[in-house]
Amino acid sequence: MRLFRMPIASILALPAGTLLATATAFAQVLPASPATAPQAAVVLPTPVDRALVPFNARYTVFRDGKQLGDATLHLVALADSRWRVDLRIEATRGLLGIAGLDLEQSTVFDLAGDGYRPLAQSSLRKLLFGKRKVTGVYDWPAGAARWTGDLKKTRRAPVPLREGDMSGLLINLAVLRDAVPGSVLHYRFVDEGRARDQQYRVAAAREPQTVDDLSYDALRVDRLRASGEEATTFWVVESVPTPIRILQRDDDGELLELRLIDYQEV
């Protein structure tokens, strides 16, 4: 299973062996197949219509309906007009809690026109008997991104960069910014030595969601699934800077869910 990257998945948005692969998306139920789903207008991401605001958010994490642990998502303003988004998922219950599962991922970025441009990335996965650390640099002048650390040799080769490329965590922020009812959003995911196109279908109408005893009218966003990828869905609300609920389901039917507990703009 992969952890969202949800958003966000996915968060995401990180590969893993036991339970998880990613901390970039999070997610849920299988999205509708592109072949049978109603046609929707295809749009490119719209210009940023609101300034980024630093925030702290806390989630409860569930695995197949049972509480697994906690997650935090932070957006931090740095010097020189740079930003950092941090995701941490910590297992506190069950066998994974005993094993001390702890996933962390960060992306440093700046604003390039209307887009979020990644500059550096780090990820850390810890278990009782070891850890896995990966760091990456997006070298825009050289036109390539490269990762080092505990990852496959095939993922250490430089990845050519294109304008608009983003990490999984940045795609989550972009979906929050760009979601318009009935639209389909297109992004290029470049993360840990991989590059692939991703599409997100935004529901035509808002639907009621209750999270931690609070009720919202939220937009559902499904990542359109490619072969071999997990199904990812999350719900966004215009007035909340982070997804209120994130679901992810893999091909084996294993379900990971994050529910917003609280958030604070800082």
C-alpha positions as CSV (number, residue, x, y, z in Angstrom):
1,M,0.0,0.0,0.0
2,R,1.1,3.6,-0.6
3,L,0.6,6.5,1.6
4,F,-0.5,9.9,0.1
5,R,1.0,11.3,-1.2
6,M,-3.3,12.6,-0.8
7,P,-3.6,13.7,-1.1
8,I,-2.4,13.6,0.0
9,A,-1.8,11.4,-2.1
10,S,-0.5,10.9,-2.3
11,I,-0.6,12.1,0.2
12,L,-0.6,12.1,-1.1
13,A,2.1,11.0,-2.2
14,L,6.9,6.9,-0.7
15,P,7.3,3.1,-1.6
16,A,7.5,0.6,1.3
17,G,7.5,-3.1,1.9
18,T,5.3,-3.9,4.8
19,L,2.3,-1.6,4.7
20,L,3.3,1.4,2.7
21,A,5.1,2.7,-0.2
22,T,4.5,6.4,-0.3
23,A,3.7,9.4,1.8
24,T,2.7,11.8,-0.8
25,A,-1.2,10.9,-1.3
26,F,-3.7,9.2,0.7
27,A,-6.9,7.7,-0.5
28,Q,-10.0,5.5,-1.0
29,V,-12.6,3.9,-3.1
30,L,-11.9,3.0,-6.7
31,P,-12.5,5.9,-8.9
32,A,-14.8,5.6,-11.9
33,S,-13.2,4.1,-15.0
34,P,-12.3,6.8,-17.6
35,A,-14.0,4.6,-20.2
36,T,-17.4,4.6,-18.5
37,A,-17.4,7.7,-16.4
38,P,-19.4,10.8,-17.6
39,Q,-17.4,13.1,-19.8
40,A,-16.1,16.2,-18.0
41,A,-14.4,19.3,-19.3
42,V,-10.6,18.8,-19.4
43,V,-8.8,21.8,-17.8
44,L,-5.3,22.7,-17.0
45,P,-4.5,24.0,-13.5
46,T,-5.8,27.5,-13.0
47,P,-3.7,30.4,-11.8
48,V,-3.2,30.7,-8.1
49,D,-6.2,32.6,-6.8
50,R,-5.2,32.9,-3.2
51,A,-1.9,33.3,-1.4
52,L,-0.3,30.4,0.4
53,V,-0.9,30.5,4.1
54,P,1.2,28.5,6.6
55,F,-0.8,25.9,8.5
56,N,-0.6,23.0,10.8
57,A,-3.0,20.1,10.5
58,R,-3.5,16.8,12.4
59,Y,-5.1,13.6,11.2
60,T,-6.2,10.3,12.7
61,V,-5.0,7.3,10.5
62,F,-7.1,4.2,10.0
63,R,-6.1,0.9,8.3
64,D,-9.1,-1.2,7.2
65,G,-11.3,0.7,9.6
66,K,-9.1,0.3,12.7
67,Q,-7.2,3.1,14.2
68,L,-3.5,2.9,13.2
69,G,-1.9,6.1,14.4
70,D,-1.6,9.8,13.7
71,A,-0.5,12.1,10.9
72,T,0.6,15.7,10.7
73,L,0.8,18.0,7.7
74,H,2.6,21.4,7.9
75,L,3.1,24.2,5.4
76,V,6.0,26.4,6.5
77,A,7.2,29.8,5.1
78,L,11.0,30.0,4.8
79,A,13.4,32.8,3.9
80,D,14.0,34.0,0.4
81,S,10.4,33.4,-0.7
82,R,10.7,29.6,-0.2
83,W,8.2,27.2,1.4
84,R,8.4,23.7,2.9
85,V,5.6,21.2,3.2
86,D,6.1,18.3,5.7
87,L,4.1,15.1,6.1
88,R,4.6,12.7,9.0
89,I,2.7,9.4,9.6
90,E,3.3,7.6,12.8
91,A,1.8,4.2,13.7
92,T,0.9,4.0,17.4
93,R,-1.3,0.9,17.5
94,G,-1.2,-2.7,16.4
95,L,1.8,-4.6,15.1
96,L,3.0,-1.6,13.1
97,G,2.9,0.5,16.3
98,I,5.0,-2.1,18.1
99,A,7.4,-2.0,15.1
100,G,7.7,1.7,15.5
101,L,6.6,2.6,11.9
102,D,7.3,6.3,11.3
103,L,7.2,7.9,7.8
104,E,8.4,11.5,7.1
105,Q,8.5,13.4,3.8
106,S,9.3,17.0,3.0
107,T,9.5,19.1,-0.1
108,V,11.1,22.6,-0.3
109,F,9.7,24.7,-3.1
110,D,9.2,28.2,-4.4
111,L,6.7,29.9,-6.7
112,A,7.4,30.0,-10.4
113,G,4.7,32.1,-12.0
114,D,1.4,30.4,-11.0
115,G,3.0,27.1,-10.1
116,Y,4.7,25.4,-7.2
117,R,8.3,24.5,-8.2
118,P,10.1,21.8,-6.1
119,L,13.7,22.5,-5.2
120,A,14.6,19.7,-2.7
121,Q,13.0,16.7,-1.2
122,S,13.7,14.3,1.6
123,S,12.0,11.2,2.9
124,L,12.6,8.9,5.9
125,R,11.0,5.6,6.8
126,K,11.8,4.1,10.2
127,L,10.9,0.6,11.6
128,L,12.1,-1.2,14.6
129,F,15.1,-2.9,12.8
130,G,16.1,-0.2,10.4
131,K,15.4,3.0,8.4
132,R,15.4,4.2,4.8
133,K,16.4,7.7,3.9
134,V,16.3,9.3,0.4
135,T,17.1,12.9,-0.6
136,G,16.6,14.6,-3.9
137,V,17.4,17.8,-5.7
138,Y,15.4,19.4,-8.5
139,D,18.2,21.2,-10.5
140,W,16.1,23.5,-12.7
141,P,19.1,25.3,-14.4
142,A,20.5,21.8,-15.4
143,G,17.0,20.6,-16.3
144,A,17.1,17.4,-14.2
145,A,16.2,16.0,-10.8
146,R,18.3,13.4,-9.0
147,W,17.9,11.3,-5.9
148,T,20.4,9.6,-3.6
149,G,20.2,7.3,-0.6
150,D,18.4,4.0,0.0
151,L,16.6,3.5,-3.3
152,K,17.0,1.2,-6.3
153,K,19.8,2.0,-8.8
154,T,17.2,2.5,-11.5
155,R,15.8,5.4,-9.6
156,R,19.2,7.1,-9.1
157,A,19.4,8.1,-12.7
158,P,18.6,11.8,-13.4
159,V,15.0,12.6,-14.4
160,P,14.6,15.3,-17.1
161,L,12.5,18.1,-15.8
162,R,9.6,19.9,-17.5
163,E,7.9,23.1,-16.6
164,G,5.2,22.4,-14.1
165,D,6.7,19.2,-12.7
166,M,5.9,18.6,-9.0
167,S,6.4,16.2,-6.1
168,G,3.5,14.2,-4.7
169,L,3.1,16.6,-1.7
170,L,3.0,19.6,-4.1
171,I,0.4,18.0,-6.3
172,N,-1.8,17.7,-3.2
173,L,-1.4,21.5,-2.6
174,A,-2.1,22.1,-6.3
175,V,-5.3,20.1,-6.3
176,L,-6.6,22.1,-3.3
177,R,-5.8,25.3,-5.3
178,D,-7.2,24.1,-8.6
179,A,-10.3,22.0,-7.8
180,V,-13.3,23.3,-9.7
181,P,-16.6,21.3,-9.9
182,G,-16.7,19.1,-12.9
183,S,-13.1,19.6,-14.0
184,V,-10.3,17.2,-14.8
185,L,-6.8,18.3,-13.6
186,H,-3.6,17.3,-15.2
187,Y,-0.2,17.2,-13.4
188,R,3.2,15.5,-13.9
189,F,4.5,13.7,-10.9
190,V,8.3,13.6,-10.4
191,D,9.2,12.0,-7.2
192,E,12.0,9.6,-6.0
193,G,13.4,8.9,-9.4
194,R,10.0,8.4,-11.1
195,A,8.0,10.5,-13.5
196,R,4.5,10.0,-14.7
197,D,1.4,11.9,-15.7
198,Q,-1.5,12.0,-13.3
199,Q,-5.1,13.1,-13.7
200,Y,-7.7,14.0,-11.1
201,R,-11.5,14.2,-11.7
202,V,-13.4,16.7,-9.5
203,A,-17.0,15.9,-8.7
204,A,-19.6,18.1,-10.4
205,A,-21.4,18.8,-7.1
206,R,-20.4,19.1,-3.4
207,E,-21.4,16.3,-1.0
208,P,-21.8,16.3,2.8
209,Q,-19.0,14.9,4.8
210,T,-18.7,14.7,8.6
211,V,-15.2,14.5,10.1
212,D,-14.5,14.6,13.8
213,D,-18.1,15.7,14.5
214,L,-17.8,18.7,12.1
215,S,-20.0,18.8,8.9
216,Y,-18.7,20.1,5.6
217,D,-20.0,20.5,2.0
218,A,-16.9,19.1,0.3
219,L,-15.7,18.4,-3.3
220,R,-14.7,14.9,-4.0
221,V,-11.5,14.5,-6.0
222,D,-10.5,11.1,-7.5
223,R,-7.2,10.3,-9.0
224,L,-7.8,8.5,-12.2
225,R,-6.1,5.2,-11.8
226,A,-3.4,3.8,-14.1
227,S,-2.4,0.2,-14.3
228,G,-0.7,-0.9,-11.1
229,E,-1.5,2.2,-9.1
230,E,-3.6,2.5,-5.9
231,A,-7.0,4.2,-6.0
232,T,-6.9,7.6,-4.4
233,T,-9.7,9.9,-3.3
234,F,-9.8,13.0,-1.1
235,W,-12.3,15.7,-0.1
236,V,-11.5,19.4,-0.1
237,V,-13.3,22.4,1.2
238,E,-12.5,25.9,-0.1
239,S,-12.1,27.4,3.4
240,V,-9.8,24.6,4.7
241,P,-6.2,24.7,3.5
242,T,-5.8,20.9,3.7
243,P,-7.9,17.8,2.7
244,I,-10.6,17.0,5.3
245,R,-10.6,13.3,4.5
246,I,-8.2,11.1,2.4
247,L,-8.7,7.5,1.4
248,Q,-6.5,5.0,-0.4
249,R,-7.2,1.5,-1.6
250,D,-4.7,-0.9,-3.2
251,D,-5.3,-3.8,-5.6
252,D,-5.6,-6.2,-2.6
253,G,-8.5,-4.1,-1.2
254,E,-6.4,-2.8,1.8
255,L,-7.8,0.6,2.8
256,L,-5.9,3.5,4.4
257,E,-7.9,6.5,5.6
258,L,-6.9,9.9,7.1
259,R,-9.5,12.0,8.9
260,L,-8.8,15.6,9.8
261,I,-8.8,16.3,13.5
262,D,-8.0,20.0,13.5
263,Y,-6.0,22.6,11.6
264,Q,-4.6,26.0,12.4
265,E,-3.3,28.8,10.1
266,V,-0.2,30.3,11.5
